[in-house]
Amino acid sequence: MFNAEILVFIGYFVILFFVGLIFFFNGSNKDQEDYFLGGRSMGPWVTAMSAQASDMSAWLLMGLPGSILAFGFGQIWIGIGLALGTAANWIFCAARLRKLSKAANDAITLPQYLTNRFASEKKTLQVICAIIFLIAFTVYVASAFVAGTSVFTMLFPGIQESTAMIIFTLIIIGYTFLGGFKAVCWTDFFQGILMMIALLAIPIIVVMTQNLDTSLLAQVYTYTDASGAVVTCNFGAGLFSASWKDIVSGLGWGLGYFGMPHILVRFMSIEKPSMIKKSAVVAIIWVVLSIGGACLVAYYARMIVAEELLTQGLQKTVFIVMARRFFPPAIAGFLLAAIMAASVSTADSQLLVASSSFTSDLYKPLIRKNAGDKEVLWMGRATVVVIAIIAYMIASSNGSGAQAIMNMVENAWGLFGAAFGPVVLLSLFWRRFNYAGACAGVVAGAVVDAIWLMACSGTGIYELVPGFLAGGIVAVIVTLLTPAPDKAVTDMFDTATAADYDE
């Protein structure tokens, strides 16, 4: 028998799929620019909320609170780094990227922008970028599948994990395949609101109703993980007692924002550059409240449910357990839908950006140069399905713990940030930057990130940091050693970065 919690949860998915059908049948997706970028018609509120909802995947409600609950204050620095990175990205990059992407032959993907920014006829950079996109986004989408499956199996204990993951995969494929960018953005808008409400509701009700014993923060718990290793869960003495490695790595997460394609494409989709300021205010307020709420959920849970969860290694379920403990079933179902909203809003955006990169940067220019808009549009939809299937296979083999979610997100986030972050920043602010420097920077950032992950992860330094530094240094050196860009390129840069440019 269905209870109120399950009915509310199912109702959320019915609405989600209905939105996809609306955008499929109303003719909104006439060509690839509509399907992949919404025709550059998004307003400031939708742009802001969609960017943040697509950014903050289920790790915000499961991975991050679970890690803080288990391993303490050092993990909070990840949230601080992300909040600072979000603000910097909106303040320094958003308006310039919107202007330059439009001026650069109306680029609709990040690889297209980086190629058109230098007026290059070569396809080297587009191909390199597209390959990195497909690898990193597939892993990223897999993390959302893991998180979504965890919620399904808790709500429907009789369903096996493999079955739950198939259901979740089909839901995401269905409405992303049908609705395209506009459907993704509009559902992200409401999902972003839902996520923020859920993350704030639990700390508020705890403060209003509970007498907390802060001495419980010092309690140490242990559990045995799937590999048989004993894991020690120590919360730590305070935020500033965290190790310098935790602080550097946490702040390093913020660097990743400058290279996140699924976020950057939101900047490119807004109707007018002048709307960015309003979007930035909305986005920064949202991220501060939402990350703060996630940290508080874990902090209060350490004094309420730590023994119940950490002795079993169930820290990934902290948000779910707290929602069920303090709210009636109907409201709990609403709050649990927020986890699915986080999973879906990130997975759909990443599927769409990966698909657009394949079709616009590989299929159209290299495989089928004469392909029409309809062919490219349907190839994009087919790519959504293929990437989702591969992500499902990865998710099926990576476990379902909070750490599995965090690990997959860390790997994808690090690769994107190291490969594209320095190059995007230089392309937006350095007039002398050239195509050779961009190619070298992307490759160097990606290679150093991968090598550090495989050979130096024991240092405790997040691989994004050395990868980002290497990518930036190599990009600058190669640019200075190669010819300056043509006058047409610098003239385009000057026009697009002028204060009165609002195209």
N, C-alpha and C positions, 0 to 999 in steps of 0.2 A: 504494500500500500504506500502511495506517495504522501509524504508529509509536507508541511508548508515550506520547509527549507528546500526540498527537492523541486517543488512546483515553481518557486521563485527562480531557482537556478536554471531549470529547463526553459522557463519563460524568457530569460535573457538570451538564450541561443536562438529561440524562435524569432525574436526581434532582429537579431544580428543577421540571420539568413534572409529575412524579409527585406532588409536594407539593401543587401546585395542584389536581390531580384529587381528592386525598384530601379537601381542604377543600370542594370543590364537591359531592361525593357524600355526605359525612357529615352534611349538614344544619346546618353551623355558621353559614351565612349566611341566617338566617331573615328578617331585615329590614334596613333601611338602617343601624341602629346596629351590628348585627353586621358587615355588609359593610364599613362605612366606619370603625368604631372598635373592632371586636372585642368589643362588648358591655362595654367597660370592664373587661376581665378579665385584662389582661396583668400578668405578674409583674415583679419588679424587674430581674432579669437580662435577660429578653427586651426589656423596655422600654428599658433602657440600650443594649444592643447594637443594637437596631433603630433607635433614634434616631441613633446614631453612624454606622451603616452607611448609612442613608438620607441622612445629612448628607454624608459623604465619598464623593463620586462618583468616577468614573474620573480626575478631575483630580488626585486624590491620588497615583495611580500613574503617570499620564502627563503631565498638564498641569503640576502643580507641580514634579516632579523635572525635567521637560524645561525649564521656565523657569529653574530654579536652575542646571542644567547650562549653559545658554546665557548667562544674564544675571547669575548670581552671587548674592552674599550679600544684596543688596537684596530679592530675591524671598523669602528665608527669613522676612522680617518678616510675610509673609502667613500662614505657618504659626504664628508666634508669636501674631499677632492672633487666629487661629482657636482656638488652644488656650486663650487667656485668655477669649475670648468663650464658648466651650463651658462652661468652669468657671463663669463668671458666670451663664449662663443656667440651669444646673442648680441652683446655690446660691440664686439670688435669685428665679427665676421659676417653676420647675417645680411646687413644692408649691402655691403660690398659684394658679397657673392651673388645676391639677387641682381644687382646692376651688371656685374661683369658677365654672369651667365647669359643674360639677355643680350648684352652687347656682343658677346662671343658667338655670333651666328645662332642665337636662340637655342643654346645647348639645353638638353633635357635630362642628361645624366652627368654624373661627376666626371667620368672618363672623357665624355664629349667636351665638357667645359675645359678640362685641363689640356685637351688637344687644340680646341678652338681658341683658347686664350693666347696661344702662340702662333695662330694661323698656320698650323702645320698640316701638310698633306699626308704625312706619315701616319701609320696606324699602330706603331710600336707601343706607344703609351696606352692607347685604348685597349689593346690586347692584354698587356701586362695587368692593367687595372681590372679588366673583366675577369681574368683568371683568379686574381686575389679575391675579388668580390664573390665569385662562385664558391670558393673554398671556405672563406670566413663566414659568409652568410648561411651556408648550409649547416655549419657547426652551431651558429647562433640560433637558428630556427630549431635545431635539435634540443637546445636547452629549454625553449618554450614548450616543446612537446613533453619533456620530462616533467616540468612543473604542472602543466595542465593535466597530465595523467595522474599525478599524485592527488589532485583534488577530486578527480572522477572516482578513483578507487576508494577514497574516504567517504564520499557521498553514497556510492553504490558498492558496498563491500563484496557483493556477489560477482562483480565484474572483474575478470582477470586484467592485469596491467596491459597485456598485449592488445586485448580487445578495446580497453579504454583509450589507448594511444591511437588506435585506428580510427575510432569515433572522433577524437579530437582533431586528428589530421584531416579527416574528411570535411569537418566543419570549416576549418581554416581554408582549405582548398576551395570549398564551395563558394564562399562569398568573396574571396579575393579573385578567383577566376571570373566570377560574374561581374563584380562591381567596379574593379579597378581603383584608381587613386582617389577619386571623389568619395566612393563608398568607404574606403579605408580611413580617409581623413574625417569624415562626418561621424563614423562609429568611434574613431579614436577620441573625438571631442567629448562624447558622452562617457566613454570608458575612462578617460582621464579624470573627469569629475567624480566618477564612481570610485576610482582608486584613491583619490585624495580623501573623500568622505570616509572610506573604510579605514584608512590609515590613521585618521584623526579620531574616529569614533571610539576606538578601543582605549587609547590613552585617556581620553576625556572621561569615559565611564569608570575606568579604574581609579582615577584621582577622586572622583565624586563618591565612590562607594567603598573603597578599600583602605584599611590601615596597614601600611607596608612596613616590613622589617628589613631595613637596609643591611643589617648584619648578614643576611642570607646571600648578599652579593659575593662574600668572601668564600662561600662554600665551594669546594672542588669536587667535581663529579668525573666518573670514568665510564666508558662503554667500549665494547669490542666491535670494530667495524667489520664489513663483509670480508675483508682479507685476513681477519684474525688478529689484527693489530689493536692494542689497547690505546684509546684516545683519551687524553686528559683535558678536561674542560675547566679552565681557570679564567674568571672574568677579569682579573687585574685590579689594580688599586685606583686607577683614575685615567682620564683622557690623556693627560700629559705624562703619564708614567709609561705610555706605550713606547716601544723601541723606535729608534730612529729609522729602522728599516720599514716598520709598519707605517710611520708617518710619510716617508718618502714614497713608498709604494702606493699608499692611499691617495696622496696628492697627485701622484702620477696618473691615476685613473682620470683625473680632470683633463690631462693633456689629450686624452683620446678623443674628446669631443670635436677637435678641429679636423679629425679625419673620418668621422662617422657618416657614411653616405646616406643612410636612411634618415638622419637628422638634417644633414646639409641640403638634401633635396627638398625639404620643407621650406627652407629659406628661398630656394629657387622658385617655389610654386606660388608665393604670395602675389596678390594682384599688383600692388605698388610698393616700391622700396620705402616710401614714406610711411607705410603701415607698420614697418618693423618695430618702431619704438613702442607702440602699444602692445604688440605681440611679446616683446622682450619683457615688459613689466609683468604681464600675465604669466609667462613661462617661468620667470625667476621666482615669483611668489609661489607658484605651484610646486616647484622643485624643492624649495626650502621647507614648505609645510609637509610635503609628502615624505621626503627623506627624514625630516625631523620626527614625523609620526612613526616611521619604520624603526628608527633607533629607540624611540620610547616604548614601542610594543615589546622589543627585546629586553629593554632595561627593566620594565615592570614584570615581564614574564620570568625573569631571573629570580624574582622574589615570590612568584606565585606558582609556576608550573615547572621550574627547572628540574627538580628531582624526578617528576613524572616523565619528562621528555628526555633529559640528558642521560639518564641511566640506561635508556633504551636506544640512544642514538637517533632520536626522532625530532631533532631540532628544526628540521625542515617544516614541521607541522605547527610551529608555534603560533602563527597568525590564525590558522584554522581552529586550534584548540582554544585560544583566547576569545575568538569570535563566538564560538559555541558556548563558552562558559558564561559570558556576560550579556548575551542577547538572546531573545526568543527565536524560535526556528525561522520564522519568516524573515526577520531582519538578518539573522545569521546567513540565510541563503543569499540575501542581497550582498552581504559582505564577502561571502565566499565567491560570488560571481565576480568580485573585483580581481581575484587572482586569475580567473579565466580571462577577464578583460585585459589584464597586464600581459598574459601570455599571448593572447590573440592580437592585441594592438601592436606588439613588437613583431610577432611572426608574420603577420600579413604585410607590414611595411617592408620587412626584409625580403620576403618572397617577391614583392613587387619590384624593389630596387634591383635585386639580383636578376630578375627576369628582364627588366629594362636594359640592364647592362649587357646581357647576352644578346638580346635581339638588336639593340642599337649599336653595340660596339663590336660584336662578332658576326652575328648572322647577316645583318643588312650590309655592312661594308666589306665583308670577306667571303661569305658563303653564297648569299643571294643578293647581289648588288642591284638587281632590277626588281626586287620584291616591292609590291605595292603596300599601301597603308593597312589594308585589310589582312593581307598575309602576315605582315609583321605583328599586327594586333593579335591574331590567333596563334602565332608562334610564341608570343609572349605569354599567352594563357597556357599553352602547352608546357612552357618552361616552368611556370608556377607549379604545375603538377609534378614534373620530374624532380625539381629541387625538393619539394615537400616529401616525396617518396624516399629520396636519399637521406634527408634529415631524419625521417622516421627510422630508417635503418641504423643511423648513428645513435639516435636516442635509445633505441631498443637495446643497445649493447653497452650503455654507459651508466646503468644504475639509476636510482631515483632519489638519492640523498641530496640534502642542501648543498653539500660540497661538490657533488657532481654537477649541479646547476651552476654553481659559482665557477667551477673550473672551466666549463665550456664557454661561459660568458667572458671570463678572463682571457682565454685564448683568442677568441674572435675579436674582442675589444682591443687587445694588445696589438694584434696584426693590423687592424684598421688604423689605429692611432699612430703606430710607428710608420706605416707605409705612406699614409696620406696626410697626416696632420701637418708636418713641416712644409710639405709641398703646397698644400692649400693656403697656409698662412703666407708663404713667400709669394704665391701667385696673386694674392689679394693686396699685398703691401709693397712689393719690390718691383719697381718698373723695369729694372734691368734683367730680371729673372727670365730664363729661356727654356726652350723645349728639352735640350740636353740635360740641363740641371734638374728638371722635373723628372725625367726618366731615371736618372741616376739616383735621385732622392727616394723615389718610390721603391726601387729595387734594394737600395742599401738599407732602408728602414725595415722592409719586410725580411730581408736575409738576417740582419742582426737580431731582430725580434725572434725569429725561428731558432737561430743558433743559441741565443741566451736561454730560451725556453728549454731546449734539449740538453744543453751542456752546463748551464750556470744557474739553474733554478734553485740550487741549494744555497745560493748567496742570500736568498730572501728578498732580493730586489726584483720588483715586477718588470718583466721583460720589455714592457712598453717604454720605460724610461730610457734605457740604453739604445733601444731601437729608434726612438724619437730623436735623440741627440745625434745618432749616427746619420739618420736620414737628412736632418737639417744641415749638418756639417758637409756631407758629401754633395748635397744639392747646391750649396753656396760655392764650394770649391770648383765643381764642374762648370757652373755658370760663369765664374770669373775666368776660367781657362778657355772658354769657347766664345765665339762671336756674340755680340749683343743682338737682341732682336731687331727686326726691321722697323722702319719708321711707322708703317701701318699698324704694327702691334702696339707700339708705345702710344700712338695717337688714339687707338681704341681704349687703351688703359686710361689715358688722360680724360677722355670723354666720359667713360663709365664711372670714374671716381670723382668727377666734378660734383660740387655740392648741390647743384640745381638739376642733376640728372635724376629723373623719376619715371623712367620708361619700364 
